[in-house]
Amino acid sequence: MWLWGCLAPHPPIIVPEVGRGREREASATLKGMQGLAERLRDKKPEILLVLSPHAPFGDGLMFVEALRFEGGLQKFGVGGTLFEASGDRDASRDLVDFLKSSIPVPRWGTGTFQLDHASVVPLTWFHNAWGKLPPLVLANPIGLGLRAAFSLGKHLSEFRDSRKWALLASGDLSHRVTPEAPAGYHPDGSRFDALVMDSIRHNDAQALLDLDPAFVDRAGECGLRSVLALLGLAGKDPITVLSYEAPFGVGYATALWESPGEAETQNDGKLPGLARASIRNYLSTGRRLAADEAKRLYPGDELWEARQACFVSLKNRTDGSLRGCIGTLEPTCPSLGEEILQNAISSAVRDPRFQPLTLSELPGITVSVDVLSSPERISGRESLDPRRYGVIVEKGNRRGVLLPDLDGIDNVEEQLAVASRKAGLPGPEGADLWRFTVDRHMESRKQ
């Protein structure tokens, strides 16, 4: 789920410890960054994707997978570390797996990584606003062509995860806007910046995609690919420009896109989040996520104090088709949380109707968890309602189960017919019938 995406400049001089008073010459940028931080103060993501044109680069979108990131500006006269943030290699690899069929995604792994100034400068404002940064996923888009950078943003908009993500697209515009520019002046500098700002305000990337490479080169920019990625992520949604200026001959822009909420969860996201974490851990390591670790990640008495049965369902995000569904009618584990851990793995790799799920498929799958009431025996079909009740058809050692409120099941006859087929019976005649209700927790709305 994407919460927001922003464009932020990265001149070290706007950090007071570097500028030592000269930062006031970029007053519009300071106001824009402060406004950005204030608007996002209560919208801290669980994962922050940072696109930096000054991080290590390669062909395509280069990912830096670190266990820990340190942010400092020692090269600009500021001693010590300004902040630290953890890396999230699992999140990085989930995103890489999702993108790798569309764009090159080289990866470089390390333990501790010293962030570049294009990351540190804007992150300073978020660190001040939030007190502590969320885990970071760092990538450099400089190895992408312009159309590939825009396509990256569009692909990001299609990436789904139970965690809340946000995008920090770092980039300065032309470095040649005025005669005092350190890279030298060129009249195409201001023309370039005008085109970029117009594209952001109208949320229209076409003019940027058609730019002559020689014109872009003359502008001396480093943020065009970050801009295009943000435009691709925003789709048709408006982007708010918070500031633009070129006080030192370099164009600085701040802009913000906020998700209108289409991808918000319909219900409590904790249960499908736990199910997804269980699946991801099993597919990555071959081991079940330990209950103690799961409790730390997803605390709550409703998960770990009560015993309840549940079903975990997996669907393909593109068309809503079923990809796996396994559950229990009576609790088999000490807690609902452990029931979810167990059934999530079973739905991913043990549903006999499907091939086992792979890690690369996981970002394209939606997860839902149905928590079941205790089944009650009924005398006949008149006690059923396929929207409200699930049904169990049981005869001898044969049993078929169907959850309530399923697409394509519009009446009791269809519900009983499908449940009977699942039991290997020609119909419900002579079988015992049971009904139950569910508390459905869906990871995301249908797209």
C-alpha positions as a Markdown table, in Angstrom:
| # | Residue | x | y | z |
|---|---|---|---|---|
| 1 | Met | 0.0 | 0.0 | 0.0 |
| 2 | Trp | 1.4 | 3.4 | -1.0 |
| 3 | Leu | 0.8 | 6.3 | 1.3 |
| 4 | Trp | 2.5 | 9.1 | -0.6 |
| 5 | Gly | 5.4 | 10.0 | -2.8 |
| 6 | Cys | 7.4 | 13.2 | -2.8 |
| 7 | Leu | 10.1 | 15.0 | -4.8 |
| 8 | Ala | 12.7 | 16.7 | -2.7 |
| 9 | Pro | 16.0 | 18.5 | -3.5 |
| 10 | His | 19.3 | 17.7 | -1.9 |
| 11 | Pro | 21.6 | 20.7 | -1.6 |
| 12 | Pro | 23.7 | 20.3 | 1.5 |
| 13 | Ile | 23.7 | 24.1 | 2.0 |
| 14 | Ile | 20.1 | 24.0 | 3.1 |
| 15 | Val | 21.1 | 22.0 | 6.2 |
| 16 | Pro | 21.8 | 24.7 | 8.8 |
| 17 | Glu | 24.9 | 22.9 | 10.1 |
| 18 | Val | 26.4 | 23.1 | 6.5 |
| 19 | Gly | 24.9 | 26.4 | 5.4 |
| 20 | Arg | 25.8 | 28.4 | 8.6 |
| 21 | Gly | 23.4 | 31.1 | 7.6 |
| 22 | Arg | 23.5 | 30.8 | 3.8 |
| 23 | Glu | 20.6 | 28.4 | 3.9 |
| 24 | Arg | 18.4 | 31.4 | 4.4 |
| 25 | Glu | 19.2 | 32.3 | 0.7 |
| 26 | Ala | 17.0 | 29.3 | -0.2 |
| 27 | Ser | 14.1 | 30.4 | 1.9 |
| 28 | Ala | 11.4 | 29.0 | -0.5 |
| 29 | Thr | 13.1 | 25.6 | -0.4 |
| 30 | Leu | 13.4 | 25.7 | 3.4 |
| 31 | Lys | 9.7 | 26.5 | 3.6 |
| 32 | Gly | 8.8 | 23.8 | 1.1 |
| 33 | Met | 10.8 | 21.1 | 3.0 |
| 34 | Gln | 9.3 | 22.2 | 6.3 |
| 35 | Gly | 5.8 | 22.1 | 4.8 |
| 36 | Leu | 6.5 | 18.7 | 3.4 |
| 37 | Ala | 7.6 | 17.4 | 6.8 |
| 38 | Glu | 4.6 | 18.9 | 8.6 |
| 39 | Arg | 2.1 | 17.4 | 6.1 |
| 40 | Leu | 3.7 | 14.0 | 6.5 |
| 41 | Arg | 4.3 | 14.1 | 10.3 |
| 42 | Asp | 1.4 | 11.7 | 11.0 |
| 43 | Lys | 2.0 | 9.6 | 7.8 |
| 44 | Lys | 5.2 | 7.8 | 8.7 |
| 45 | Pro | 5.4 | 4.7 | 6.4 |
| 46 | Glu | 6.5 | 1.3 | 7.5 |
| 47 | Ile | 8.9 | 1.2 | 4.5 |
| 48 | Leu | 10.5 | 4.2 | 2.8 |
| 49 | Leu | 11.8 | 3.7 | -0.7 |
| 50 | Val | 14.5 | 6.3 | -1.4 |
| 51 | Leu | 15.5 | 7.0 | -5.0 |
| 52 | Ser | 18.9 | 8.8 | -5.0 |
| 53 | Pro | 20.8 | 9.7 | -8.1 |
| 54 | His | 24.0 | 9.8 | -6.1 |
| 55 | Ala | 23.9 | 6.3 | -4.6 |
| 56 | Pro | 25.9 | 3.5 | -6.1 |
| 57 | Phe | 24.7 | 3.0 | -9.7 |
| 58 | Gly | 24.7 | 0.5 | -12.5 |
| 59 | Asp | 22.6 | -0.5 | -15.5 |
| 60 | Gly | 18.9 | -0.2 | -14.6 |
| 61 | Leu | 17.7 | 0.5 | -11.1 |
| 62 | Met | 20.5 | -0.3 | -8.7 |
| 63 | Phe | 19.5 | -1.4 | -5.2 |
| 64 | Val | 21.7 | -1.1 | -2.2 |
| 65 | Glu | 20.7 | -3.7 | 0.4 |
| 66 | Ala | 22.2 | -2.9 | 3.8 |
| 67 | Leu | 21.4 | -4.0 | 7.3 |
| 68 | Arg | 22.0 | -0.5 | 8.6 |
| 69 | Phe | 22.2 | 3.0 | 7.0 |
| 70 | Glu | 24.1 | 5.9 | 8.5 |
| 71 | Gly | 23.4 | 9.5 | 7.5 |
| 72 | Gly | 26.1 | 12.1 | 7.8 |
| 73 | Leu | 27.5 | 15.1 | 5.9 |
| 74 | Gln | 31.2 | 14.8 | 6.9 |
| 75 | Lys | 32.2 | 15.8 | 3.4 |
| 76 | Phe | 30.5 | 19.1 | 3.9 |
| 77 | Gly | 32.1 | 20.0 | 7.2 |
| 78 | Val | 29.6 | 18.4 | 9.6 |
| 79 | Gly | 31.1 | 15.9 | 12.1 |
| 80 | Gly | 29.5 | 12.8 | 13.3 |
| 81 | Thr | 26.4 | 10.9 | 12.3 |
| 82 | Leu | 23.2 | 12.9 | 12.0 |
| 83 | Phe | 20.9 | 9.8 | 12.1 |
| 84 | Glu | 20.7 | 6.1 | 11.6 |
| 85 | Ala | 18.1 | 3.8 | 10.0 |
| 86 | Ser | 17.7 | 0.1 | 9.5 |
| 87 | Gly | 17.6 | -1.5 | 6.1 |
| 88 | Asp | 14.9 | -4.1 | 5.2 |
| 89 | Arg | 16.4 | -6.6 | 2.9 |
| 90 | Asp | 13.1 | -8.6 | 2.8 |
| 91 | Ala | 11.2 | -5.6 | 1.6 |
| 92 | Ser | 13.9 | -4.8 | -0.9 |
| 93 | Arg | 13.9 | -8.3 | -2.3 |
| 94 | Asp | 10.1 | -8.3 | -2.6 |
| 95 | Leu | 10.3 | -5.2 | -4.7 |
| 96 | Val | 13.2 | -6.5 | -6.8 |
| 97 | Asp | 11.2 | -9.7 | -7.4 |
| 98 | Phe | 8.2 | -7.7 | -8.5 |
| 99 | Leu | 10.2 | -5.4 | -10.8 |
| 100 | Lys | 12.8 | -7.8 | -12.3 |
| 101 | Ser | 10.6 | -8.9 | -15.2 |
| 102 | Ser | 10.2 | -5.3 | -16.3 |
| 103 | Ile | 13.5 | -3.5 | -15.7 |
| 104 | Pro | 17.1 | -4.4 | -14.8 |
| 105 | Val | 17.4 | -4.5 | -11.0 |
| 106 | Pro | 21.1 | -5.1 | -10.0 |
| 107 | Arg | 21.7 | -5.4 | -6.3 |
| 108 | Trp | 24.6 | -4.7 | -4.0 |
| 109 | Gly | 24.6 | -6.0 | -0.5 |
| 110 | Thr | 26.6 | -4.7 | 2.6 |
| 111 | Gly | 26.4 | -4.5 | 6.3 |
| 112 | Thr | 26.5 | -0.8 | 7.1 |
| 113 | Phe | 26.2 | 1.8 | 4.4 |
| 114 | Gln | 27.0 | 5.5 | 4.5 |
| 115 | Leu | 24.2 | 7.3 | 2.8 |
| 116 | Asp | 25.0 | 9.9 | 0.1 |
| 117 | His | 24.1 | 13.5 | 0.5 |
| 118 | Ala | 21.1 | 13.2 | -1.9 |
| 119 | Ser | 19.6 | 10.8 | 0.6 |
| 120 | Val | 20.8 | 12.5 | 3.8 |
| 121 | Val | 19.6 | 16.0 | 3.1 |
| 122 | Pro | 15.9 | 15.3 | 2.6 |
| 123 | Leu | 15.9 | 12.5 | 5.2 |
| 124 | Thr | 17.1 | 15.1 | 7.8 |
| 125 | Trp | 13.7 | 16.7 | 7.7 |
| 126 | Phe | 11.8 | 13.4 | 8.0 |
| 127 | His | 14.1 | 12.4 | 10.9 |
| 128 | Asn | 13.3 | 15.6 | 12.7 |
| 129 | Ala | 9.6 | 15.2 | 12.1 |
| 130 | Trp | 9.3 | 11.5 | 13.0 |
| 131 | Gly | 12.0 | 11.2 | 15.6 |
| 132 | Lys | 13.1 | 7.9 | 14.1 |
| 133 | Leu | 13.2 | 6.9 | 10.5 |
| 134 | Pro | 11.4 | 3.8 | 9.2 |
| 135 | Pro | 13.4 | 1.0 | 7.5 |
| 136 | Leu | 14.8 | 2.1 | 4.2 |
| 137 | Val | 15.0 | 0.6 | 0.8 |
| 138 | Leu | 17.6 | 2.5 | -1.3 |
| 139 | Ala | 17.9 | 2.5 | -5.1 |
| 140 | Asn | 19.5 | 4.7 | -7.8 |
| 141 | Pro | 17.5 | 5.3 | -11.0 |
| 142 | Ile | 20.3 | 7.0 | -12.9 |
| 143 | Gly | 20.9 | 3.8 | -15.0 |
| 144 | Leu | 17.3 | 4.0 | -16.5 |
| 145 | Gly | 16.3 | 5.7 | -19.6 |
| 146 | Leu | 13.6 | 8.3 | -19.4 |
| 147 | Arg | 10.7 | 6.0 | -20.5 |
| 148 | Ala | 12.0 | 3.3 | -18.2 |
| 149 | Ala | 12.0 | 5.7 | -15.2 |
| 150 | Phe | 8.4 | 6.6 | -15.9 |
| 151 | Ser | 7.6 | 2.9 | -16.3 |
| 152 | Leu | 9.3 | 2.3 | -13.0 |
| 153 | Gly | 6.8 | 4.6 | -11.3 |
| 154 | Lys | 3.9 | 2.9 | -13.0 |
| 155 | His | 5.1 | -0.5 | -11.9 |
| 156 | Leu | 5.5 | 0.8 | -8.4 |
| 157 | Ser | 1.9 | 1.9 | -8.4 |
| 158 | Glu | 1.0 | -1.8 | -9.1 |
| 159 | Phe | 3.2 | -3.1 | -6.3 |
| 160 | Arg | 1.1 | -4.3 | -3.3 |
| 161 | Asp | 2.3 | -5.2 | 0.1 |
| 162 | Ser | 0.7 | -5.5 | 3.5 |
| 163 | Arg | 3.1 | -2.9 | 4.8 |
| 164 | Lys | 2.6 | 0.8 | 4.2 |
| 165 | Trp | 5.2 | 2.2 | 1.7 |
| 166 | Ala | 6.2 | 5.7 | 0.7 |
| 167 | Leu | 8.5 | 7.1 | -1.9 |
| 168 | Leu | 11.2 | 9.8 | -1.4 |
| 169 | Ala | 12.3 | 10.8 | -4.9 |
| 170 | Ser | 15.4 | 12.9 | -4.4 |
| 171 | Gly | 16.7 | 15.1 | -7.2 |
| 172 | Asp | 17.9 | 18.6 | -8.1 |
| 173 | Leu | 16.8 | 20.1 | -11.4 |
| 174 | Ser | 19.1 | 22.1 | -13.8 |
| 175 | His | 22.5 | 23.0 | -12.4 |
| 176 | Arg | 22.8 | 25.8 | -15.0 |
| 177 | Val | 19.9 | 28.1 | -14.4 |
| 178 | Thr | 21.8 | 31.4 | -13.8 |
| 179 | Pro | 25.3 | 32.8 | -14.5 |
| 180 | Glu | 26.4 | 32.1 | -10.9 |
| 181 | Ala | 25.6 | 28.4 | -11.2 |
| 182 | Pro | 28.7 | 26.3 | -10.2 |
| 183 | Ala | 28.3 | 24.1 | -13.3 |
| 184 | Gly | 28.2 | 27.1 | -15.6 |
| 185 | Tyr | 25.3 | 28.9 | -17.2 |
| 186 | His | 23.2 | 27.7 | -20.2 |
| 187 | Pro | 19.9 | 29.2 | -21.3 |
| 188 | Asp | 18.4 | 25.7 | -21.6 |
| 189 | Gly | 18.7 | 25.3 | -17.8 |
| 190 | Ser | 15.8 | 27.6 | -17.0 |
| 191 | Arg | 13.8 | 26.2 | -20.0 |
| 192 | Phe | 14.3 | 22.7 | -18.7 |
| 193 | Asp | 13.1 | 23.6 | -15.2 |
| 194 | Ala | 10.0 | 25.3 | -16.6 |
| 195 | Leu | 9.1 | 22.1 | -18.5 |
| 196 | Val | 9.6 | 19.9 | -15.5 |
| 197 | Met | 7.6 | 22.1 | -13.2 |
| 198 | Asp | 4.8 | 22.4 | -15.8 |
| 199 | Ser | 4.7 | 18.6 | -16.1 |
| 200 | Ile | 4.5 | 18.2 | -12.3 |
| 201 | Arg | 1.7 | 20.8 | -11.9 |
| 202 | His | -0.3 | 19.2 | -14.7 |
| 203 | Asn | 0.7 | 15.7 | -13.9 |
| 204 | Asp | 1.6 | 15.0 | -17.5 |
| 205 | Ala | 4.9 | 13.3 | -18.3 |
| 206 | Gln | 4.7 | 13.3 | -22.1 |
| 207 | Ala | 6.7 | 16.5 | -22.6 |
| 208 | Leu | 9.5 | 15.1 | -20.5 |
| 209 | Leu | 9.5 | 11.7 | -22.3 |
| 210 | Asp | 9.9 | 13.5 | -25.6 |
| 211 | Leu | 12.9 | 15.6 | -24.5 |
| 212 | Asp | 16.0 | 15.7 | -26.8 |
| 213 | Pro | 18.9 | 14.0 | -24.9 |
| 214 | Ala | 21.2 | 16.8 | -26.0 |
| 215 | Phe | 18.8 | 19.3 | -24.4 |
| 216 | Val | 18.7 | 17.3 | -21.1 |
| 217 | Asp | 22.5 | 17.2 | -21.2 |
| 218 | Arg | 22.8 | 20.9 | -21.6 |
| 219 | Ala | 20.5 | 21.4 | -18.6 |
| 220 | Gly | 22.9 | 19.5 | -16.3 |
| 221 | Glu | 20.3 | 17.9 | -14.2 |
| 222 | Cys | 20.3 | 14.9 | -11.7 |
| 223 | Gly | 16.6 | 14.6 | -10.8 |
| 224 | Leu | 14.7 | 14.0 | -14.1 |
| 225 | Arg | 14.4 | 10.2 | -13.5 |
| 226 | Ser | 13.2 | 10.8 | -9.9 |
| 227 | Val | 10.6 | 13.2 | -11.3 |
| 228 | Leu | 9.4 | 10.7 | -13.9 |
| 229 | Ala | 9.2 | 7.9 | -11.3 |
| 230 | Leu | 7.0 | 10.1 | -9.1 |
| 231 | Leu | 4.8 | 11.0 | -12.1 |
| 232 | Gly | 4.4 | 7.3 | -12.9 |
| 233 | Leu | 3.5 | 6.4 | -9.3 |
| 234 | Ala | 0.9 | 9.2 | -9.0 |
| 235 | Gly | -1.0 | 8.1 | -12.2 |
| 236 | Lys | -3.8 | 10.6 | -12.7 |
| 237 | Asp | -3.8 | 11.8 | -9.2 |
| 238 | Pro | -2.8 | 15.5 | -8.5 |
| 239 | Ile | 0.6 | 16.4 | -7.3 |
| 240 | Thr | 1.0 | 19.5 | -5.1 |
| 241 | Val | 4.0 | 21.7 | -5.8 |
| 242 | Leu | 5.2 | 23.1 | -2.5 |
| 243 | Ser | 8.2 | 25.2 | -3.8 |
| 244 | Tyr | 10.5 | 26.0 | -6.6 |
| 245 | Glu | 13.5 | 28.3 | -6.8 |
| 246 | Ala | 17.1 | 28.4 | -8.1 |
| 247 | Pro | 18.9 | 30.6 | -5.5 |
| 248 | Phe | 22.4 | 29.3 | -6.4 |
| 249 | Gly | 21.8 | 28.7 | -10.0 |
| 250 | Val | 20.5 | 25.2 | -9.3 |
| 251 | Gly | 16.8 | 24.4 | -9.5 |
| 252 | Tyr | 15.2 | 23.0 | -6.3 |
| 253 | Ala | 11.7 | 21.7 | -6.2 |
| 254 | Thr | 9.5 | 20.1 | -3.6 |
| 255 | Ala | 6.3 | 18.3 | -4.5 |
| 256 | Leu | 3.9 | 15.8 | -2.9 |
| 257 | Trp | 1.5 | 13.2 | -4.1 |
| 258 | Glu | -0.8 | 11.6 | -1.5 |
| 259 | Ser | -2.7 | 8.4 | -2.2 |
| 260 | Pro | -6.4 | 9.1 | -2.4 |
| 261 | Gly | -7.0 | 5.8 | -0.5 |
| 262 | Glu | -8.2 | 3.3 | -3.2 |
| 263 | Ala | -5.7 | 0.8 | -1.8 |
| 264 | Glu | -6.7 | 1.1 | 1.8 |
| 265 | Thr | -7.6 | -2.0 | 3.6 |
| 266 | Gln | -11.3 | -2.9 | 4.1 |
| 267 | Asn | -10.7 | -4.2 | 7.6 |
| 268 | Asp | -7.9 | -4.6 | 10.1 |
| 269 | Gly | -4.7 | -5.2 | 8.2 |
| 270 | Lys | -3.0 | -7.0 | 11.1 |
| 271 | Leu | -4.2 | -10.5 | 10.3 |
| 272 | Pro | -3.4 | -10.6 | 6.6 |
| 273 | Gly | -0.1 | -8.8 | 7.4 |
| 274 | Leu | 0.7 | -11.7 | 9.8 |
| 275 | Ala | -0.3 | -14.2 | 7.1 |
| 276 | Arg | 1.9 | -12.6 | 4.5 |
| 277 | Ala | 4.8 | -12.4 | 6.9 |
| 278 | Ser | 4.4 | -16.1 | 7.6 |
| 279 | Ile | 4.4 | -16.9 | 3.8 |
| 280 | Arg | 7.3 | -14.7 | 3.0 |
| 281 | Asn | 9.4 | -16.1 | 5.8 |
| 282 | Tyr | 8.7 | -19.7 | 4.8 |
| 283 | Leu | 9.3 | -19.1 | 1.1 |
| 284 | Ser | 12.6 | -17.3 | 2.0 |
| 285 | Thr | 14.0 | -19.6 | 4.6 |
| 286 | Gly | 12.0 | -22.9 | 4.4 |
| 287 | Arg | 11.1 | -22.4 | 8.1 |
| 288 | Arg | 8.0 | -21.4 | 9.9 |
| 289 | Leu | 8.1 | -17.9 | 11.5 |
| 290 | Ala | 8.6 | -18.4 | 15.2 |
| 291 | Ala | 5.6 | -17.4 | 17.4 |
| 292 | Asp | 7.7 | -15.2 | 19.6 |
| 293 | Glu | 9.0 | -13.2 | 16.6 |
| 294 | Ala | 5.4 | -13.0 | 15.1 |
| 295 | Lys | 4.1 | -11.6 | 18.4 |
| 296 | Arg | 6.8 | -8.9 | 18.3 |
| 297 | Leu | 5.9 | -8.0 | 14.8 |
| 298 | Tyr | 2.1 | -8.2 | 15.3 |
| 299 | Pro | 1.2 | -7.8 | 19.0 |
| 300 | Gly | -2.4 | -7.9 | 20.3 |
| 301 | Asp | -4.4 | -10.0 | 22.7 |
| 302 | Glu | -6.9 | -10.8 | 19.9 |
| 303 | Leu | -4.2 | -12.8 | 18.1 |
| 304 | Trp | -2.4 | -14.5 | 20.9 |
| 305 | Glu | -4.8 | -15.0 | 23.8 |
| 306 | Ala | -7.8 | -16.7 | 22.2 |
| 307 | Arg | -8.1 | -19.9 | 20.2 |
| 308 | Gln | -10.1 | -19.6 | 16.9 |
| 309 | Ala | -10.2 | -21.4 | 13.6 |
| 310 | Cys | -9.5 | -19.5 | 10.4 |
| 311 | Phe | -9.0 | -19.8 | 6.6 |
| 312 | Val | -6.3 | -18.0 | 4.7 |
| 313 | Ser | -7.1 | -17.2 | 1.1 |
| 314 | Leu | -4.7 | -16.1 | -1.6 |
| 315 | Lys | -5.9 | -14.5 | -4.9 |
| 316 | Asn | -4.1 | -13.2 | -8.0 |
| 317 | Arg | -4.1 | -9.4 | -7.8 |
| 318 | Thr | -4.6 | -8.9 | -11.6 |
| 319 | Asp | -7.8 | -10.9 | -12.0 |
| 320 | Gly | -9.0 | -12.0 | -8.6 |
| 321 | Ser | -8.7 | -15.7 | -9.3 |
| 322 | Leu | -8.0 | -18.0 | -6.4 |
| 323 | Arg | -4.4 | -19.0 | -5.9 |
| 324 | Gly | -4.7 | -21.0 | -2.6 |
| 325 | Cys | -7.1 | -21.5 | 0.3 |
| 326 | Ile | -6.6 | -23.7 | 3.3 |
| 327 | Gly | -8.1 | -23.4 | 6.8 |
| 328 | Thr | -9.5 | -25.1 | 9.8 |
| 329 | Leu | -13.1 | -25.5 | 11.1 |
| 330 | Glu | -12.0 | -25.9 | 14.7 |
| 331 | Pro | -8.9 | -24.4 | 16.3 |
| 332 | Thr | -5.8 | -26.7 | 16.2 |
| 333 | Cys | -3.3 | -24.3 | 17.7 |
| 334 | Pro | -2.9 | -22.6 | 21.1 |
| 335 | Ser | -3.9 | -19.2 | 19.6 |
| 336 | Leu | -5.4 | -17.5 | 16.5 |
| 337 | Gly | -2.1 | -16.1 | 15.6 |
| 338 | Glu | -0.5 | -19.5 | 15.4 |
| 339 | Glu | -3.5 | -20.8 | 13.5 |
| 340 | Ile | -2.8 | -18.0 | 10.9 |
| 341 | Leu | 0.9 | -18.8 | 10.8 |
| 342 | Gln | 0.1 | -22.5 | 10.0 |
| 343 | Asn | -2.7 | -22.0 | 7.6 |
| 344 | Ala | -1.0 | -19.2 | 5.6 |
| 345 | Ile | 1.9 | -21.6 | 4.8 |
| 346 | Ser | -0.5 | -24.4 | 3.9 |
| 347 | Ser | -2.5 | -22.1 | 1.6 |
| 348 | Ala | 0.7 | -21.1 | -0.2 |
| 349 | Val | 2.4 | -24.4 | -0.7 |
| 350 | Arg | 0.0 | -27.2 | 0.3 |
| 351 | Asp | -3.3 | -26.5 | -1.6 |
| 352 | Pro | -3.5 | -29.6 | -3.9 |
| 353 | Arg | -5.3 | -27.6 | -6.5 |
| 354 | Phe | -2.3 | -25.4 | -7.3 |
| 355 | Gln | 1.4 | -25.5 | -7.7 |
| 356 | Pro | 3.3 | -24.2 | -4.6 |
| 357 | Leu | 3.5 | -20.4 | -4.5 |
| 358 | Thr | 7.0 | -18.9 | -5.3 |
| 359 | Leu | 8.6 | -15.9 | -3.6 |
| 360 | Ser | 8.6 | -14.0 | -6.9 |
| 361 | Glu | 4.8 | -14.4 | -7.1 |
| 362 | Leu | 4.1 | -13.1 | -3.6 |
| 363 | Pro | 3.9 | -9.3 | -4.5 |
| 364 | Gly | 1.2 | -10.1 | -7.0 |
| 365 | Ile | -1.0 | -11.9 | -4.5 |
| 366 | Thr | -3.6 | -10.5 | -2.1 |
| 367 | Val | -4.1 | -12.2 | 1.2 |
| 368 | Ser | -7.3 | -12.4 | 3.3 |
| 369 | Val | -8.0 | -14.1 | 6.6 |
| 370 | Asp | -11.5 | -15.4 | 7.6 |
| 371 | Val | -11.9 | -16.0 | 11.3 |
| 372 | Leu | -14.6 | -18.6 | 11.9 |
| 373 | Ser | -17.4 | -18.9 | 14.4 |
| 374 | Ser | -18.1 | -22.3 | 15.8 |
| 375 | Pro | -20.1 | -24.3 | 13.3 |
| 376 | Glu | -23.8 | -24.9 | 14.2 |
| 377 | Arg | -25.8 | -27.8 | 12.8 |
| 378 | Ile | -28.9 | -26.8 | 10.8 |
| 379 | Ser | -32.0 | -28.8 | 9.7 |
| 380 | Gly | -32.1 | -27.6 | 6.1 |
| 381 | Arg | -31.3 | -25.1 | 3.4 |
| 382 | Glu | -33.8 | -22.7 | 4.7 |
| 383 | Ser | -31.3 | -21.7 | 7.4 |
| 384 | Leu | -28.7 | -20.7 | 4.9 |
| 385 | Asp | -27.8 | -17.4 | 3.3 |
| 386 | Pro | -24.7 | -17.5 | 1.1 |
| 387 | Arg | -23.8 | -13.9 | 1.8 |
| 388 | Arg | -24.0 | -14.3 | 5.6 |
| 389 | Tyr | -23.2 | -18.0 | 6.3 |
| 390 | Gly | -20.5 | -20.4 | 5.2 |
| 391 | Val | -21.7 | -24.0 | 4.8 |
| 392 | Ile | -20.3 | -27.5 | 5.6 |
| 393 | Val | -21.8 | -30.5 | 3.8 |
| 394 | Glu | -20.8 | -33.7 | 5.5 |
| 395 | Lys | -21.7 | -37.3 | 4.7 |
| 396 | Gly | -19.7 | -40.2 | 6.2 |
| 397 | Asn | -16.1 | -39.4 | 5.9 |
| 398 | Arg | -16.7 | -36.8 | 3.1 |
| 399 | Arg | -16.9 | -33.1 | 3.9 |
| 400 | Gly | -17.0 | -30.0 | 1.7 |
| 401 | Val | -16.6 | -26.5 | 3.1 |
| 402 | Leu | -17.5 | -23.2 | 1.4 |
| 403 | Leu | -16.9 | -19.7 | 2.8 |
| 404 | Pro | -19.6 | -17.1 | 2.7 |
| 405 | Asp | -19.9 | -14.1 | 0.4 |
| 406 | Leu | -17.9 | -15.5 | -2.5 |
| 407 | Asp | -18.0 | -14.1 | -6.1 |
| 408 | Gly | -20.2 | -16.3 | -8.3 |
| 409 | Ile | -22.2 | -17.8 | -5.4 |
| 410 | Asp | -25.5 | -16.0 | -5.6 |
| 411 | Asn | -28.0 | -18.4 | -4.0 |
| 412 | Val | -28.3 | -21.3 | -1.6 |
| 413 | Glu | -28.6 | -23.9 | -4.4 |
| 414 | Glu | -25.3 | -22.8 | -5.9 |
| 415 | Gln | -23.6 | -22.7 | -2.5 |
| 416 | Leu | -24.7 | -26.3 | -1.7 |
| 417 | Ala | -23.8 | -27.6 | -5.1 |
| 418 | Val | -20.3 | -26.3 | -4.9 |
| 419 | Ala | -19.8 | -27.5 | -1.3 |
| 420 | Ser | -21.2 | -30.9 | -2.3 |
| 421 | Arg | -18.7 | -31.2 | -5.2 |
| 422 | Lys | -15.9 | -30.3 | -2.9 |
| 423 | Ala | -17.0 | -33.2 | -0.7 |
| 424 | Gly | -17.1 | -35.5 | -3.7 |
| 425 | Leu | -20.9 | -35.8 | -3.5 |
| 426 | Pro | -23.5 | -35.5 | -6.3 |
| 427 | Gly | -25.6 | -33.2 | -4.1 |
| 428 | Pro | -26.5 | -32.3 | -0.5 |
| 429 | Glu | -29.3 | -35.0 | -0.2 |
| 430 | Gly | -28.8 | -37.2 | 2.8 |
| 431 | Ala | -25.9 | -35.1 | 4.1 |
| 432 | Asp | -25.5 | -33.3 | 7.4 |
| 433 | Leu | -25.5 | -29.5 | 7.0 |
| 434 | Trp | -23.6 | -27.0 | 9.2 |
| 435 | Arg | -23.3 | -23.2 | 9.0 |
| 436 | Phe | -20.9 | -20.7 | 10.3 |
| 437 | Thr | -20.1 | -17.0 | 10.1 |
| 438 | Val | -16.7 | -15.3 | 9.4 |
| 439 | Asp | -15.0 | -12.1 | 10.4 |
| 440 | Arg | -13.2 | -11.3 | 7.1 |
| 441 | His | -9.9 | -9.4 | 7.2 |
| 442 | Met | -8.9 | -8.3 | 3.7 |
| 443 | Glu | -5.5 | -7.0 | 2.8 |
| 444 | Ser | -6.7 | -4.7 | 0.0 |
| 445 | Arg | -9.7 | -3.9 | -2.1 |
| 446 | Lys | -10.2 | -5.5 | -5.5 |
| 447 | Gln | -8.5 | -3.5 | -8.2 |
